[in-house]
Amino acid sequence: MERRGISALPLHYGHPPEYLFKRAVKLSGIMAEIIVDTYGQGELIRRLADPFWFHSLSLVTGFDWNSSGTTVFTLSALKEYLSTRDLGVKVCGGKASAMADMRADLLSSVETGILKEDDKEYVYENARRIAKIDNSLLQDGYDLYMQFVVVSDRGRHAVIQQGMNSEDRMARRYHWLIGNERVDVEGRYGLSADKTSLNVLDLSATESRDNRSAIVASVREGEVWRFRSGAQSTLDNFSLPFLDLSGRVNWKKLRDLYEYGVDDFEKIYMEKGIGKSTLRALSYIAEVIYGPKASFRDPVKFSFAVGGKDGIPKPVNTYDYDRAIEFFSDLIREKDLNVREKETIARSLAHLSQMKTNFYS
């Protein structure tokens, strides 16, 4: 299991034009089919879990150069194409109501032989854990509203989800590479964004490991009750320069966890009713009592083929788009080409593309 990275994107609304989406279904699907045919399902999953490669794919399909809509556009196009092919790969979930259909999509993967029945439950539970990790343990100001899981019959899967900060009108995309084993909270690969955010609590960071252990101890030993007096339900009277503890704390749930005898951090953060404010308060309490600090570092890394729908960097050239679809379709039909020959063709295409770009610049 590995969190492969996070991308930051401006928040855009609206729908892609029909002519562009139909072409994107063909082009992105054909490219995915070539990767599976040449390198296998596992390599396609690995690339989709890479935020930089994924963004490059969205640029190739021509939706936009940096829009929040690149995520749902690219994965919806792939989902439609892969649903008509027997490649051992399927896209599950989506945005809004499609996100709620995750379990049904995973069941369909079992029916088509991509997943085993037991693996389906592992993937579903891991998707829930990852959603809670990126939404509550990583408190970067973004709330999840979209989750895709790309599953394969090779036991490796990509989780790609997106959060929204409506105040800043920005979105962040989170990437994970997982297997069928239980997901742990650590394993971040990086975050691609144009800027870092301040006061980002990251309880999923390696640097927060001791703080997480202290949280478990403070709940198990009942130490949290030292910070509640009378009917107080917030931690407004306790503050540190880098903490905002004005949110409500779910003391009832903490009492339930104490009486249960919790001994595992996952049982705390996955408990229904334990949200961002309570986890933030627990992190502070654990530091005050036991000493270990949590990470407050935003895990950020600073990070055009046929044009984009908004004309950036140029308008979509449908003639070039259709020729690209035709070329890659022909390449798929050449099943007798070996891996080296296909790689040679790919390098030649990249060289020609660079020559053309230099010529017109």
Contacts in CASP RR format, 6 or more apart in sequence:
PFRMAT RR
TARGET T0000
AUTHOR 0000-0000-0000
METHOD contacts of the structure
MODEL  1
MERRGISALPLHYGHPPEYLFKRAVKLSGIMAEIIVDTYGQGELIRRLAD
PFWFHSLSLVTGFDWNSSGTTVFTLSALKEYLSTRDLGVKVCGGKASAMA
DMRADLLSSVETGILKEDDKEYVYENARRIAKIDNSLLQDGYDLYMQFVV
VSDRGRHAVIQQGMNSEDRMARRYHWLIGNERVDVEGRYGLSADKTSLNV
LDLSATESRDNRSAIVASVREGEVWRFRSGAQSTLDNFSLPFLDLSGRVN
WKKLRDLYEYGVDDFEKIYMEKGIGKSTLRALSYIAEVIYGPKASFRDPV
KFSFAVGGKDGIPKPVNTYDYDRAIEFFSDLIREKDLNVREKETIARSLA
HLSQMKTNFYS
1 126 0 8 1.000
1 176 0 8 1.000
1 177 0 8 1.000
1 178 0 8 1.000
1 179 0 8 1.000
1 181 0 8 1.000
1 183 0 8 1.000
1 184 0 8 1.000
1 187 0 8 1.000
2 49 0 8 1.000
2 176 0 8 1.000
2 177 0 8 1.000
2 178 0 8 1.000
2 187 0 8 1.000
2 189 0 8 1.000
3 174 0 8 1.000
3 175 0 8 1.000
3 176 0 8 1.000
3 177 0 8 1.000
3 187 0 8 1.000
3 188 0 8 1.000
3 189 0 8 1.000
3 190 0 8 1.000
3 204 0 8 1.000
4 49 0 8 1.000
4 50 0 8 1.000
4 51 0 8 1.000
4 175 0 8 1.000
4 176 0 8 1.000
4 177 0 8 1.000
4 189 0 8 1.000
4 190 0 8 1.000
5 50 0 8 1.000
5 51 0 8 1.000
5 174 0 8 1.000
5 175 0 8 1.000
5 188 0 8 1.000
5 189 0 8 1.000
5 190 0 8 1.000
5 191 0 8 1.000
5 192 0 8 1.000
5 299 0 8 1.000
5 301 0 8 1.000
6 51 0 8 1.000
6 172 0 8 1.000
6 173 0 8 1.000
6 174 0 8 1.000
6 175 0 8 1.000
6 188 0 8 1.000
6 190 0 8 1.000
6 191 0 8 1.000
6 192 0 8 1.000
6 193 0 8 1.000
6 299 0 8 1.000
6 300 0 8 1.000
7 51 0 8 1.000
7 54 0 8 1.000
7 55 0 8 1.000
7 172 0 8 1.000
7 173 0 8 1.000
7 175 0 8 1.000
7 191 0 8 1.000
7 192 0 8 1.000
7 193 0 8 1.000
7 303 0 8 1.000
8 170 0 8 1.000
8 171 0 8 1.000
8 172 0 8 1.000
8 173 0 8 1.000
8 191 0 8 1.000
8 192 0 8 1.000
8 193 0 8 1.000
8 194 0 8 1.000
8 195 0 8 1.000
8 300 0 8 1.000
9 66 0 8 1.000
9 67 0 8 1.000
9 68 0 8 1.000
9 69 0 8 1.000
9 70 0 8 1.000
9 71 0 8 1.000
9 170 0 8 1.000
9 171 0 8 1.000
9 172 0 8 1.000
9 173 0 8 1.000
10 66 0 8 1.000
10 67 0 8 1.000
10 68 0 8 1.000
10 169 0 8 1.000
10 170 0 8 1.000
10 171 0 8 1.000
11 68 0 8 1.000
11 164 0 8 1.000
11 165 0 8 1.000
11 166 0 8 1.000
11 168 0 8 1.000
11 169 0 8 1.000
11 170 0 8 1.000
11 171 0 8 1.000
12 64 0 8 1.000
12 67 0 8 1.000
12 68 0 8 1.000
12 69 0 8 1.000
16 24 0 8 1.000
16 63 0 8 1.000
16 73 0 8 1.000
16 309 0 8 1.000
17 309 0 8 1.000
19 318 0 8 1.000
20 62 0 8 1.000
20 63 0 8 1.000
20 309 0 8 1.000
20 316 0 8 1.000
21 73 0 8 1.000
21 76 0 8 1.000
21 77 0 8 1.000
23 61 0 8 1.000
23 318 0 8 1.000
23 321 0 8 1.000
23 322 0 8 1.000
23 325 0 8 1.000
24 61 0 8 1.000
24 62 0 8 1.000
24 63 0 8 1.000
24 73 0 8 1.000
24 74 0 8 1.000
24 77 0 8 1.000
25 77 0 8 1.000
25 80 0 8 1.000
25 81 0 8 1.000
26 81 0 8 1.000
26 325 0 8 1.000
26 329 0 8 1.000
27 60 0 8 1.000
27 61 0 8 1.000
27 321 0 8 1.000
27 324 0 8 1.000
27 325 0 8 1.000
27 328 0 8 1.000
28 57 0 8 1.000
28 60 0 8 1.000
28 61 0 8 1.000
28 74 0 8 1.000
28 77 0 8 1.000
28 78 0 8 1.000
28 81 0 8 1.000
29 77 0 8 1.000
29 78 0 8 1.000
29 81 0 8 1.000
29 82 0 8 1.000
29 85 0 8 1.000
30 81 0 8 1.000
30 325 0 8 1.000
30 328 0 8 1.000
30 329 0 8 1.000
30 332 0 8 1.000
31 57 0 8 1.000
31 60 0 8 1.000
31 328 0 8 1.000
32 44 0 8 1.000
32 78 0 8 1.000
32 81 0 8 1.000
32 82 0 8 1.000
32 87 0 8 1.000
32 89 0 8 1.000
33 85 0 8 1.000
33 87 0 8 1.000
33 332 0 8 1.000
34 328 0 8 1.000
34 331 0 8 1.000
34 332 0 8 1.000
34 342 0 8 1.000
35 43 0 8 1.000
35 44 0 8 1.000
35 47 0 8 1.000
36 43 0 8 1.000
36 44 0 8 1.000
36 87 0 8 1.000
36 88 0 8 1.000
36 89 0 8 1.000
37 332 0 8 1.000
37 335 0 8 1.000
38 339 0 8 1.000
38 342 0 8 1.000
38 343 0 8 1.000
39 339 0 8 1.000
40 154 0 8 1.000
41 87 0 8 1.000
41 88 0 8 1.000
41 89 0 8 1.000
41 152 0 8 1.000
41 153 0 8 1.000
41 154 0 8 1.000
41 156 0 8 1.000
42 152 0 8 1.000
42 154 0 8 1.000
42 156 0 8 1.000
44 89 0 8 1.000
44 150 0 8 1.000
44 152 0 8 1.000
45 89 0 8 1.000
45 150 0 8 1.000
45 152 0 8 1.000
45 154 0 8 1.000
45 156 0 8 1.000
45 157 0 8 1.000
45 158 0 8 1.000
45 177 0 8 1.000
46 156 0 8 1.000
46 158 0 8 1.000
46 177 0 8 1.000
47 53 0 8 1.000
47 54 0 8 1.000
47 57 0 8 1.000
48 54 0 8 1.000
48 57 0 8 1.000
48 150 0 8 1.000
48 158 0 8 1.000
48 160 0 8 1.000
48 175 0 8 1.000
49 158 0 8 1.000
49 159 0 8 1.000
49 160 0 8 1.000
49 175 0 8 1.000
49 176 0 8 1.000
49 177 0 8 1.000
50 175 0 8 1.000
51 173 0 8 1.000
51 175 0 8 1.000
51 190 0 8 1.000
51 191 0 8 1.000
51 192 0 8 1.000
51 303 0 8 1.000
52 192 0 8 1.000
52 303 0 8 1.000
54 74 0 8 1.000
54 160 0 8 1.000
54 173 0 8 1.000
54 175 0 8 1.000
55 70 0 8 1.000
55 192 0 8 1.000
55 303 0 8 1.000
57 74 0 8 1.000
58 64 0 8 1.000
58 70 0 8 1.000
58 71 0 8 1.000
58 73 0 8 1.000
58 74 0 8 1.000
59 65 0 8 1.000
59 304 0 8 1.000
59 305 0 8 1.000
60 305 0 8 1.000
60 306 0 8 1.000
61 73 0 8 1.000
61 74 0 8 1.000
61 77 0 8 1.000
61 306 0 8 1.000
62 304 0 8 1.000
62 305 0 8 1.000
62 306 0 8 1.000
62 307 0 8 1.000
62 308 0 8 1.000
62 309 0 8 1.000
62 316 0 8 1.000
62 321 0 8 1.000
63 69 0 8 1.000
63 70 0 8 1.000
63 73 0 8 1.000
63 74 0 8 1.000
63 308 0 8 1.000
63 309 0 8 1.000
64 70 0 8 1.000
64 73 0 8 1.000
64 308 0 8 1.000
64 309 0 8 1.000
64 310 0 8 1.000
64 312 0 8 1.000
65 304 0 8 1.000
65 308 0 8 1.000
65 312 0 8 1.000
65 313 0 8 1.000
67 310 0 8 1.000
68 162 0 8 1.000
68 164 0 8 1.000
68 170 0 8 1.000
68 171 0 8 1.000
69 171 0 8 1.000
71 146 0 8 1.000
71 148 0 8 1.000
71 160 0 8 1.000
71 162 0 8 1.000
71 171 0 8 1.000
71 173 0 8 1.000
72 94 0 8 1.000
72 95 0 8 1.000
72 146 0 8 1.000
72 162 0 8 1.000
75 91 0 8 1.000
75 94 0 8 1.000
75 148 0 8 1.000
75 150 0 8 1.000
75 160 0 8 1.000
76 94 0 8 1.000
78 91 0 8 1.000
78 150 0 8 1.000
79 90 0 8 1.000
79 91 0 8 1.000
79 94 0 8 1.000
79 148 0 8 1.000
82 89 0 8 1.000
82 90 0 8 1.000
82 91 0 8 1.000
83 90 0 8 1.000
83 91 0 8 1.000
86 112 0 8 1.000
88 112 0 8 1.000
88 113 0 8 1.000
88 114 0 8 1.000
88 152 0 8 1.000
88 153 0 8 1.000
89 114 0 8 1.000
89 150 0 8 1.000
89 151 0 8 1.000
89 152 0 8 1.000
89 153 0 8 1.000
90 105 0 8 1.000
90 108 0 8 1.000
90 109 0 8 1.000
90 112 0 8 1.000
90 114 0 8 1.000
90 150 0 8 1.000
90 151 0 8 1.000
90 152 0 8 1.000
91 105 0 8 1.000
91 148 0 8 1.000
91 149 0 8 1.000
91 150 0 8 1.000
92 101 0 8 1.000
92 102 0 8 1.000
92 105 0 8 1.000
92 106 0 8 1.000
92 108 0 8 1.000
92 109 0 8 1.000
92 148 0 8 1.000
92 149 0 8 1.000
92 150 0 8 1.000
92 151 0 8 1.000
93 99 0 8 1.000
93 101 0 8 1.000
93 102 0 8 1.000
93 105 0 8 1.000
93 147 0 8 1.000
93 148 0 8 1.000
93 149 0 8 1.000
94 101 0 8 1.000
94 102 0 8 1.000
94 146 0 8 1.000
94 147 0 8 1.000
94 148 0 8 1.000
95 145 0 8 1.000
95 146 0 8 1.000
96 145 0 8 1.000
96 146 0 8 1.000
99 145 0 8 1.000
99 146 0 8 1.000
99 147 0 8 1.000
102 124 0 8 1.000
102 127 0 8 1.000
102 147 0 8 1.000
102 149 0 8 1.000
103 124 0 8 1.000
105 149 0 8 1.000
106 115 0 8 1.000
106 120 0 8 1.000
106 123 0 8 1.000
106 124 0 8 1.000
106 149 0 8 1.000
106 151 0 8 1.000
107 120 0 8 1.000
109 115 0 8 1.000
109 120 0 8 1.000
109 151 0 8 1.000
110 116 0 8 1.000
110 117 0 8 1.000
110 120 0 8 1.000
113 153 0 8 1.000
114 151 0 8 1.000
114 152 0 8 1.000
114 153 0 8 1.000
115 123 0 8 1.000
115 151 0 8 1.000
115 153 0 8 1.000
119 155 0 8 1.000
119 180 0 8 1.000
122 179 0 8 1.000
122 180 0 8 1.000
122 181 0 8 1.000
122 182 0 8 1.000
123 149 0 8 1.000
123 151 0 8 1.000
123 157 0 8 1.000
123 178 0 8 1.000
123 180 0 8 1.000
125 182 0 8 1.000
126 159 0 8 1.000
126 178 0 8 1.000
126 179 0 8 1.000
126 182 0 8 1.000
126 183 0 8 1.000
127 147 0 8 1.000
127 149 0 8 1.000
127 159 0 8 1.000
128 270 0 8 1.000
129 182 0 8 1.000
129 183 0 8 1.000
129 266 0 8 1.000
129 270 0 8 1.000
130 159 0 8 1.000
130 161 0 8 1.000
130 174 0 8 1.000
130 176 0 8 1.000
130 178 0 8 1.000
130 183 0 8 1.000
131 144 0 8 1.000
131 147 0 8 1.000
131 161 0 8 1.000
132 269 0 8 1.000
132 270 0 8 1.000
133 183 0 8 1.000
133 185 0 8 1.000
133 204 0 8 1.000
133 269 0 8 1.000
134 144 0 8 1.000
134 161 0 8 1.000
134 163 0 8 1.000
134 174 0 8 1.000
134 204 0 8 1.000
135 143 0 8 1.000
135 144 0 8 1.000
135 163 0 8 1.000
135 276 0 8 1.000
136 269 0 8 1.000
136 274 0 8 1.000
136 275 0 8 1.000
136 276 0 8 1.000
136 279 0 8 1.000
137 185 0 8 1.000
137 202 0 8 1.000
137 203 0 8 1.000
137 204 0 8 1.000
137 269 0 8 1.000
137 279 0 8 1.000
138 200 0 8 1.000
138 201 0 8 1.000
138 202 0 8 1.000
138 203 0 8 1.000
138 204 0 8 1.000
138 299 0 8 1.000
139 200 0 8 1.000
139 201 0 8 1.000
139 202 0 8 1.000
139 203 0 8 1.000
139 276 0 8 1.000
139 279 0 8 1.000
139 280 0 8 1.000
140 172 0 8 1.000
140 197 0 8 1.000
140 200 0 8 1.000
140 202 0 8 1.000
140 298 0 8 1.000
141 165 0 8 1.000
141 197 0 8 1.000
141 200 0 8 1.000
142 163 0 8 1.000
142 164 0 8 1.000
142 165 0 8 1.000
142 170 0 8 1.000
142 171 0 8 1.000
142 172 0 8 1.000
143 163 0 8 1.000
143 164 0 8 1.000
143 165 0 8 1.000
144 161 0 8 1.000
144 162 0 8 1.000
144 163 0 8 1.000
144 164 0 8 1.000
145 162 0 8 1.000
145 163 0 8 1.000
145 164 0 8 1.000
146 161 0 8 1.000
146 162 0 8 1.000
146 163 0 8 1.000
147 159 0 8 1.000
147 160 0 8 1.000
147 161 0 8 1.000
147 162 0 8 1.000
148 159 0 8 1.000
148 160 0 8 1.000
148 161 0 8 1.000
149 157 0 8 1.000
149 158 0 8 1.000
149 159 0 8 1.000
149 160 0 8 1.000
150 157 0 8 1.000
150 158 0 8 1.000
150 159 0 8 1.000
150 160 0 8 1.000
151 157 0 8 1.000
155 179 0 8 1.000
155 180 0 8 1.000
156 177 0 8 1.000
156 178 0 8 1.000
156 179 0 8 1.000
157 177 0 8 1.000
157 178 0 8 1.000
157 179 0 8 1.000
157 180 0 8 1.000
158 175 0 8 1.000
158 176 0 8 1.000
158 177 0 8 1.000
158 178 0 8 1.000
159 174 0 8 1.000
159 175 0 8 1.000
159 176 0 8 1.000
159 178 0 8 1.000
160 173 0 8 1.000
160 174 0 8 1.000
160 175 0 8 1.000
160 176 0 8 1.000
161 173 0 8 1.000
161 174 0 8 1.000
162 171 0 8 1.000
162 172 0 8 1.000
162 173 0 8 1.000
162 174 0 8 1.000
163 171 0 8 1.000
163 172 0 8 1.000
163 173 0 8 1.000
163 174 0 8 1.000
164 170 0 8 1.000
164 171 0 8 1.000
165 171 0 8 1.000
165 172 0 8 1.000
172 191 0 8 1.000
172 193 0 8 1.000
175 189 0 8 1.000
176 183 0 8 1.000
185 203 0 8 1.000
185 204 0 8 1.000
185 212 0 8 1.000
185 265 0 8 1.000
185 266 0 8 1.000
185 269 0 8 1.000
186 204 0 8 1.000
186 205 0 8 1.000
186 206 0 8 1.000
186 209 0 8 1.000
187 204 0 8 1.000
187 206 0 8 1.000
188 204 0 8 1.000
188 205 0 8 1.000
188 299 0 8 1.000
190 299 0 8 1.000
190 300 0 8 1.000
190 301 0 8 1.000
191 298 0 8 1.000
191 299 0 8 1.000
191 300 0 8 1.000
191 301 0 8 1.000
192 300 0 8 1.000
192 301 0 8 1.000
192 302 0 8 1.000
192 303 0 8 1.000
193 300 0 8 1.000
193 301 0 8 1.000
193 302 0 8 1.000
193 303 0 8 1.000
194 302 0 8 1.000
194 303 0 8 1.000
195 300 0 8 1.000
196 298 0 8 1.000
196 300 0 8 1.000
197 298 0 8 1.000
197 300 0 8 1.000
198 298 0 8 1.000
199 242 0 8 1.000
199 243 0 8 1.000
199 244 0 8 1.000
199 296 0 8 1.000
200 296 0 8 1.000
200 297 0 8 1.000
200 298 0 8 1.000
200 299 0 8 1.000
201 280 0 8 1.000
201 283 0 8 1.000
201 294 0 8 1.000
201 295 0 8 1.000
201 296 0 8 1.000
202 208 0 8 1.000
202 294 0 8 1.000
202 295 0 8 1.000
202 296 0 8 1.000
202 297 0 8 1.000
202 298 0 8 1.000
202 299 0 8 1.000
203 211 0 8 1.000
203 212 0 8 1.000
203 269 0 8 1.000
203 279 0 8 1.000
203 283 0 8 1.000
203 294 0 8 1.000
203 295 0 8 1.000
205 294 0 8 1.000
205 295 0 8 1.000
205 297 0 8 1.000
205 299 0 8 1.000
207 294 0 8 1.000
207 295 0 8 1.000
207 297 0 8 1.000
208 283 0 8 1.000
208 294 0 8 1.000
208 295 0 8 1.000
210 292 0 8 1.000
211 283 0 8 1.000
211 286 0 8 1.000
211 287 0 8 1.000
211 292 0 8 1.000
211 293 0 8 1.000
211 294 0 8 1.000
212 265 0 8 1.000
213 265 0 8 1.000
213 292 0 8 1.000
214 286 0 8 1.000
214 287 0 8 1.000
214 289 0 8 1.000
214 290 0 8 1.000
214 291 0 8 1.000
214 292 0 8 1.000
215 265 0 8 1.000
215 268 0 8 1.000
215 282 0 8 1.000
215 283 0 8 1.000
215 285 0 8 1.000
215 286 0 8 1.000
216 262 0 8 1.000
216 263 0 8 1.000
216 264 0 8 1.000
216 265 0 8 1.000
216 268 0 8 1.000
217 223 0 8 1.000
217 286 0 8 1.000
217 290 0 8 1.000
218 224 0 8 1.000
218 282 0 8 1.000
218 285 0 8 1.000
218 286 0 8 1.000
218 289 0 8 1.000
218 290 0 8 1.000
219 254 0 8 1.000
219 257 0 8 1.000
219 258 0 8 1.000
219 262 0 8 1.000
219 268 0 8 1.000
219 282 0 8 1.000
220 258 0 8 1.000
220 261 0 8 1.000
220 262 0 8 1.000
220 263 0 8 1.000
222 258 0 8 1.000
223 285 0 8 1.000
223 289 0 8 1.000
224 254 0 8 1.000
224 258 0 8 1.000
224 282 0 8 1.000
224 285 0 8 1.000
226 289 0 8 1.000
227 235 0 8 1.000
227 238 0 8 1.000
227 281 0 8 1.000
227 285 0 8 1.000
227 288 0 8 1.000
228 249 0 8 1.000
228 251 0 8 1.000
233 248 0 8 1.000
233 249 0 8 1.000
233 251 0 8 1.000
234 245 0 8 1.000
234 246 0 8 1.000
234 247 0 8 1.000
234 248 0 8 1.000
234 249 0 8 1.000
235 245 0 8 1.000
235 246 0 8 1.000
235 247 0 8 1.000
235 249 0 8 1.000
235 281 0 8 1.000
235 284 0 8 1.000
236 245 0 8 1.000
236 246 0 8 1.000
238 245 0 8 1.000
238 284 0 8 1.000
238 288 0 8 1.000
239 245 0 8 1.000
240 284 0 8 1.000
242 296 0 8 1.000
243 280 0 8 1.000
243 284 0 8 1.000
244 280 0 8 1.000
245 277 0 8 1.000
245 280 0 8 1.000
245 281 0 8 1.000
245 284 0 8 1.000
247 277 0 8 1.000
247 280 0 8 1.000
247 281 0 8 1.000
248 277 0 8 1.000
248 278 0 8 1.000
249 277 0 8 1.000
249 278 0 8 1.000
249 281 0 8 1.000
250 273 0 8 1.000
250 274 0 8 1.000
250 275 0 8 1.000
250 278 0 8 1.000
253 271 0 8 1.000
253 273 0 8 1.000
253 274 0 8 1.000
253 278 0 8 1.000
254 278 0 8 1.000
254 282 0 8 1.000
256 271 0 8 1.000
257 267 0 8 1.000
257 268 0 8 1.000
257 271 0 8 1.000
260 267 0 8 1.000
262 268 0 8 1.000
268 274 0 8 1.000
268 279 0 8 1.000
268 282 0 8 1.000
269 279 0 8 1.000
283 294 0 8 1.000
286 292 0 8 1.000
287 293 0 8 1.000
287 294 0 8 1.000
304 312 0 8 1.000
304 313 0 8 1.000
304 314 0 8 1.000
305 353 0 8 1.000
306 316 0 8 1.000
306 317 0 8 1.000
306 320 0 8 1.000
306 321 0 8 1.000
306 324 0 8 1.000
307 313 0 8 1.000
307 314 0 8 1.000
307 315 0 8 1.000
307 316 0 8 1.000
307 317 0 8 1.000
308 314 0 8 1.000
308 315 0 8 1.000
308 316 0 8 1.000
309 316 0 8 1.000
331 337 0 8 1.000
331 342 0 8 1.000
331 345 0 8 1.000
337 345 0 8 1.000
END
